[in-house]
């Protein structure tokens, strides 16, 4: 798939809201493994431009990726500095990067020395899916994926290995890798699948929540990625988007008490607060930008195990519950 770029109203607003940065990027990959970012880094993924100062990129070992600065300043001597792999310049603000053979995190920083502008691609080299042995990957239970996926969700090409060293890295301006980890018990080795459109959708919703007057520095992700094994143990639906790293169960928790904030200011924490967040997300999804980002939305009441929350995913077709 070839990924190019064009203007996007949401990303222009997001860029201005987050930081004044003049560097834009396009990622061109052999397959749809491009990730979202934060600020005015513009990456086109299918029909969206991912514009941010920090962006995530997932690639297979030895995969070749082409990226370039959009609307480059002819007077700037752009420099790309990868932490690994092979980088070949194509011209002013254009490079071809071949990822290392070893899985891991290899940030690529692009700088415009003349202006001081910079942006970072957090490039994750995946552990290939084929390395699964039965239902486990290096002792971490994954389970068995359904043969079919939800519309618009690709089968996982591999898994991000999450370690103490990389779990705190940003995958978008306001979300960290560890927020999307599966909640199943594990030893030191953990793996996840992350559809890079998910942080992009969450960033879009977060911006609109703030514009509506609510205080939210991020969302508490109660459930992000779920292995098929963990999803089955919960008794969840077979085709849950969580298994493809494409869904998050979220709530606003600015006071840090572990449950949804009192969004409707009635002194309670209940389904009505989830309904406020649900409506904000649904309104966001009705906008031209949101229609291409948000697929499913669902609201859930509190139980003995958790408080109220809202499910959001990036499936291709609209679903509401």
Long-range contacts (C-beta under 8 A, 24 or more apart in sequence): 1-29, 1-30, 1-31, 1-32, 1-46, 2-28, 3-27, 3-28, 3-29, 3-34, 3-43, 3-44, 3-45, 3-46, 4-28, 4-44, 5-42, 5-43, 5-44, 5-49, 5-70, 6-44, 6-49, 7-49, 8-42, 8-48, 8-49, 8-51, 8-289, 9-288, 9-289, 10-204, 10-207, 10-287, 10-289, 10-290, 11-40, 11-42, 11-49, 11-50, 11-51, 12-51, 13-207, 14-38, 14-39, 14-51, 14-52, 14-203, 14-204, 14-207, 15-39, 15-40, 15-51, 15-52, 17-207, 18-52, 18-53, 18-173, 19-53, 21-53, 21-117, 21-118, 21-119, 22-73, 22-112, 22-115, 22-117, 23-69, 23-78, 23-110, 23-112, 23-117, 23-118, 23-119, 24-51, 24-69, 24-70, 24-71, 25-55, 25-67, 25-68, 25-69, 25-70, 25-110, 25-119, 25-121, 26-67, 26-68, 26-70, 27-57, 27-65, 27-66, 27-67, 27-121, 28-65, 28-66, 28-67, 29-59, 29-63, 29-64, 29-65, 29-66, 30-63, 30-64, 30-65, 31-63, 31-157, 32-154, 33-57, 33-58, 33-59, 33-60, 33-63, 33-157, 34-58, 34-65, 34-196, 35-122, 35-124, 35-171, 35-194, 35-196, 35-199, 36-171, 36-172, 36-196, 36-197, 36-199, 36-200, 36-203, 37-119, 37-121, 37-172, 38-170, 38-172, 38-173, 38-174, 38-203, 39-119, 39-173, 40-119, 41-119, 41-121, 42-70, 43-67, 45-196, 45-197, 45-200, 47-292, 48-197, 48-200, 48-292, 48-293, 50-196, 50-200, 52-119, 52-172, 52-173, 52-203, 53-119, 53-120, 53-173, 54-119, 54-120, 54-122, 54-170, 54-171, 54-172, 54-173, 55-119, 55-120, 55-121, 55-122, 55-172, 56-121, 56-122, 56-124, 56-171, 56-172, 56-194, 56-196, 56-199, 57-108, 57-121, 57-122, 57-123, 57-124, 57-196, 58-123, 58-124, 58-126, 58-157, 58-158, 58-160, 58-194, 58-196, 59-99, 59-123, 59-124, 59-125, 59-126, 60-99, 60-125, 60-126, 60-128, 60-157, 60-158, 61-99, 61-100, 61-101, 61-102, 61-103, 61-125, 61-126, 61-128, 62-98, 62-99, 62-100, 62-101, 63-98, 63-99, 64-96, 64-97, 64-98, 64-99, 65-96, 65-97, 65-98, 65-99, 65-123, 66-90, 66-94, 66-95, 66-96, 66-97, 67-94, 67-95, 67-97, 67-108, 67-110, 67-121, 68-93, 68-94, 68-95, 69-93, 69-94, 69-110, 69-112, 73-112, 73-114, 73-115, 75-114, 76-112, 76-113, 76-114, 76-115, 77-112, 77-113, 77-114, 78-110, 78-111, 78-112, 79-110, 79-111, 79-112, 79-113, 80-108, 80-109, 80-110, 80-111, 81-108, 81-109, 81-110, 81-111, 82-106, 82-107, 82-108, 82-109, 82-123, 83-107, 83-108, 85-123, 97-123, 99-123, 99-125, 100-125, 103-127, 103-158, 103-161, 104-161, 104-166, 105-165, 105-166, 105-169, 122-169, 122-170, 122-171, 124-160, 126-157, 126-158, 126-159, 126-160, 127-158, 127-159, 127-160, 127-161, 127-191, 128-157, 128-158, 129-155, 129-156, 129-157, 129-158, 129-159, 131-158, 135-229, 137-191, 138-189, 138-191, 139-187, 139-189, 140-186, 140-187, 140-189, 140-190, 140-191, 141-184, 141-227, 141-229, 141-230, 142-191, 142-227, 142-228, 142-229, 143-227, 143-228, 143-229, 143-230, 143-231, 143-232, 144-228, 144-229, 145-228, 145-243, 146-228, 146-238, 146-239, 146-243, 148-239, 149-239, 149-244, 150-239, 150-241, 150-244, 150-246, 150-315, 150-316, 151-315, 151-316, 151-317, 152-295, 152-314, 152-315, 152-316, 152-317, 153-195, 153-241, 153-244, 153-246, 153-314, 153-315, 153-316, 154-195, 154-244, 155-244, 156-193, 156-244, 156-245, 159-191, 159-192, 159-193, 160-191, 160-192, 160-193, 160-194, 161-189, 161-190, 161-191, 162-190, 162-191, 162-192, 163-188, 163-190, 164-188, 171-196, 171-199, 172-199, 172-200, 172-202, 172-203, 173-203, 174-202, 174-203, 174-206, 174-217, 174-218, 175-199, 175-202, 175-203, 175-218, 175-219, 175-221, 179-218, 179-221, 179-224, 180-221, 180-224, 180-225, 180-245, 180-248, 181-224, 181-225, 182-224, 182-225, 182-226, 182-227, 182-230, 183-223, 183-226, 183-230, 184-226, 184-227, 184-229, 184-230, 184-233, 192-224, 192-225, 192-245, 193-225, 193-243, 193-244, 193-245, 194-225, 194-245, 195-244, 195-245, 195-246, 195-314, 197-246, 197-293, 197-314, 198-224, 198-245, 198-246, 198-247, 198-248, 198-313, 198-314, 200-293, 201-293, 201-294, 201-312, 201-314, 202-248, 202-250, 202-312, 204-284, 204-289, 204-290, 204-293, 204-294, 205-280, 205-281, 205-284, 205-290, 205-294, 205-312, 208-280, 208-283, 208-284, 209-252, 209-277, 209-280, 212-280, 214-252, 214-263, 214-280, 215-252, 215-254, 216-252, 216-254, 217-254, 219-248, 219-250, 219-251, 219-252, 220-250, 220-251, 220-252, 220-253, 220-258, 221-248, 221-249, 221-250, 222-249, 222-250, 222-251, 222-306, 222-309, 223-247, 223-248, 223-249, 224-248, 224-249, 241-295, 241-296, 241-313, 241-314, 241-315, 242-313, 246-313, 246-314, 246-315, 247-296, 247-311, 247-312, 247-313, 247-314, 248-311, 248-312, 248-313, 249-300, 249-309, 249-310, 249-311, 250-277, 250-309, 250-310, 250-311, 250-312, 251-277, 251-307, 251-308, 251-309, 251-310, 252-277, 258-307, 259-302, 259-306, 259-307, 259-308, 260-307, 260-308, 260-309, 269-302, 269-307, 269-308, 270-301, 270-302, 270-308, 271-299, 271-300, 271-301, 271-302, 271-308, 273-308, 274-299, 274-300, 274-301, 274-308, 274-309, 274-310, 275-299, 277-310, 278-310, 281-310, 281-312, 282-320, 285-318, 295-319, 296-320, 296-321, 297-321
